[in-house]
Amino acid sequence: MILESLVIDPFNPFLRCCPYCGRKFIADQMSRKFCVQFNGIFDYCKDHFHKPRIHEKLILRNQVVTYLQEREIPGPANNHKEVHEMLHWYLECAFDNVSSEFAIGGEFIKRIDLCVKENKKQVGIEVKLTRELEGDYSQHFNGLLGQLSYYEIIFKNNLIVTYVGDLSNRTRAHFEKVSSALKERGIIVVNIPENWEEL
């Protein structure tokens, strides 16, 4: 709301405090909420408030990546739905706003498995099982690329593919190929191992 940024001053009714940089300024119109100029860039505060800088987005992505790399899933990880629900629960313990089956719109109403949000920043997480790497590698990789190509439009560099399950010799080789290929596109690939605890 515009009224939230109004500063009470009877002599300057349009004196406001910028919600992005905190500077006080005189608004030339009632609807102006952000600084007009800052550091010589027009509408600097408005643009960067609504569209966070890349490094700010990467900070959140790196926090999510670090958190996922420290997790383990109780084995066996054979059911995608159960793994998805477990990861959702893990992420909710660490981050305030986590959405499951996050709709990203489009003609076919595509959905990504998990989405972590923080203000205007968001990180998309696609969950896969490592046993999917045991079959035809090229078929799996081409299907994954087709799936991620649409997600890249929305999340850009804030996209993570998470493989859940222990890696065998064959799946490890395929996992490394997928990791290196997606890394060139700015997509992070993470592996969450299984935890086999004796009952």
C-alpha positions in Angstrom: 0.0 0.0 0.0 1.2 3.5 -0.8 0.0 4.8 2.6 2.5 2.5 4.3 5.4 4.5 3.0 3.9 7.9 3.8 5.8 10.0 6.4 3.7 12.1 8.7 4.7 15.7 7.9 2.0 18.4 7.8 4.3 20.8 5.8 5.3 18.2 3.2 2.3 16.0 2.4 4.2 14.0 -0.2 7.2 13.3 1.9 7.9 9.6 1.7 10.4 6.9 2.8 11.5 4.6 0.0 10.7 0.9 0.9 13.9 -0.3 -0.9 16.7 2.0 0.1 15.0 3.8 3.1 15.8 7.3 1.9 13.3 10.1 2.4 12.2 12.0 -0.7 9.5 14.3 -1.9 7.1 12.6 -4.3 6.1 14.5 -7.4 2.8 12.6 -7.5 0.5 10.8 -5.1 1.1 7.4 -6.6 5.0 7.5 -6.5 6.2 5.1 -3.9 9.9 4.6 -4.8 12.8 7.0 -5.3 12.9 8.5 -8.8 16.7 8.5 -9.0 19.4 6.8 -7.1 23.0 6.4 -8.1 22.1 8.1 -11.4 19.9 5.2 -12.6 16.2 6.0 -13.3 13.7 4.1 -11.2 16.6 2.2 -9.6 14.8 1.4 -6.4 11.6 0.3 -8.0 13.2 -2.0 -10.5 15.4 -3.7 -8.0 12.6 -4.0 -5.4 10.4 -5.9 -7.8 13.2 -7.7 -9.7 16.0 -8.7 -7.2 19.5 -8.7 -8.4 21.0 -12.0 -9.7 23.5 -12.3 -6.8 20.6 -11.9 -4.3 18.8 -14.8 -6.0 21.9 -17.0 -6.0 22.3 -16.5 -2.3 18.9 -18.2 -1.7 19.7 -20.9 -4.2 23.0 -21.7 -2.6 21.3 -21.9 0.8 18.8 -24.5 -0.5 21.6 -26.4 -2.3 23.7 -26.6 0.9 20.7 -27.7 3.0 19.8 -30.5 0.5 23.4 -31.7 0.3 23.3 -32.2 4.1 20.2 -34.4 4.1 19.6 -38.1 4.0 16.4 -40.0 3.1 15.4 -43.1 4.9 15.8 -46.0 2.5 14.6 -47.5 0.3 13.8 -44.5 -1.9 11.6 -46.2 -4.5 8.4 -44.2 -4.4 8.5 -40.7 -6.0 5.5 -39.5 -4.1 6.9 -40.5 -0.7 10.3 -38.9 -1.5 8.6 -35.8 -2.6 6.6 -35.5 0.6 9.7 -36.2 2.7 11.7 -33.4 0.9 8.8 -31.0 1.3 8.8 -31.7 5.0 12.5 -31.2 5.3 12.5 -27.9 3.5 9.5 -26.6 5.6 11.7 -27.1 8.7 14.3 -24.7 7.3 12.5 -22.2 5.0 9.4 -20.2 5.7 7.6 -20.5 2.3 7.8 -23.9 0.6 5.2 -24.9 -2.1 4.5 -28.4 -3.3 3.5 -29.0 -6.9 4.1 -25.3 -7.7 2.2 -24.2 -10.8 4.2 -22.1 -13.2 1.5 -21.6 -15.7 1.6 -22.0 -19.5 -0.7 -23.7 -21.9 -0.5 -27.1 -20.2 -0.4 -25.8 -16.6 3.0 -27.2 -15.9 4.1 -27.8 -12.3 7.5 -28.1 -10.6 7.8 -30.5 -7.7 8.9 -27.9 -5.0 9.4 -24.2 -4.9 11.2 -22.3 -2.1 10.2 -18.6 -1.9 11.6 -15.6 -0.1 10.0 -12.2 -0.9 10.5 -11.8 -4.6 13.1 -14.6 -4.9 12.2 -18.2 -5.7 14.1 -21.5 -6.2 12.6 -24.4 -8.2 13.4 -28.0 -7.2 12.7 -31.0 -9.5 12.8 -34.3 -7.7 14.0 -37.5 -9.4 15.0 -41.0 -8.2 18.4 -42.4 -8.9 16.9 -45.6 -10.2 15.7 -43.6 -13.2 19.4 -43.4 -14.3 19.6 -47.2 -14.6 17.8 -47.4 -17.9 18.6 -45.7 -21.2 20.6 -42.6 -20.3 20.0 -40.7 -23.5 16.2 -41.2 -23.2 16.2 -40.1 -19.6 18.4 -37.0 -20.3 16.4 -35.9 -23.3 13.2 -36.2 -21.3 14.7 -34.2 -18.5 16.0 -31.5 -20.8 12.5 -31.1 -22.3 11.0 -30.8 -18.9 13.6 -28.3 -17.6 13.5 -26.1 -20.8 10.2 -24.7 -19.7 11.2 -24.3 -16.0 14.3 -22.3 -17.1 12.1 -19.6 -18.5 10.6 -19.0 -15.0 13.5 -19.8 -12.6 16.5 -19.1 -14.9 19.6 -19.9 -12.7 17.5 -20.7 -9.7 16.8 -24.3 -10.6 17.9 -27.5 -8.8 17.5 -31.1 -9.9 17.6 -33.4 -6.9 18.3 -37.1 -7.4 17.3 -39.2 -4.3 18.9 -42.6 -3.6 22.3 -44.3 -3.4 24.4 -44.3 -6.6 25.7 -47.5 -8.0 28.7 -47.6 -10.4 26.5 -47.3 -13.5 24.1 -44.6 -12.1 27.1 -42.6 -10.7 28.6 -42.4 -14.2 25.2 -41.2 -15.6 24.7 -38.8 -12.7 28.1 -37.2 -13.4 27.2 -36.8 -17.1 23.8 -35.2 -16.2 25.5 -32.9 -13.6 28.2 -31.7 -16.1 25.7 -31.1 -18.9 23.2 -29.2 -16.7 25.9 -27.2 -15.0 26.7 -25.6 -18.4 23.1 -24.4 -18.5 23.3 -23.0 -14.9 21.3 -25.8 -13.3 22.6 -27.4 -10.1 22.3 -31.1 -9.7 22.3 -32.6 -6.1 22.3 -36.2 -4.8 20.6 -37.1 -1.5 21.7 -40.5 -0.3 19.6 -43.1 1.5 20.1 -43.7 5.2 19.8 -47.5 6.0 19.3 -47.6 9.8 19.0 -51.0 11.4 15.7 -51.4 13.3 
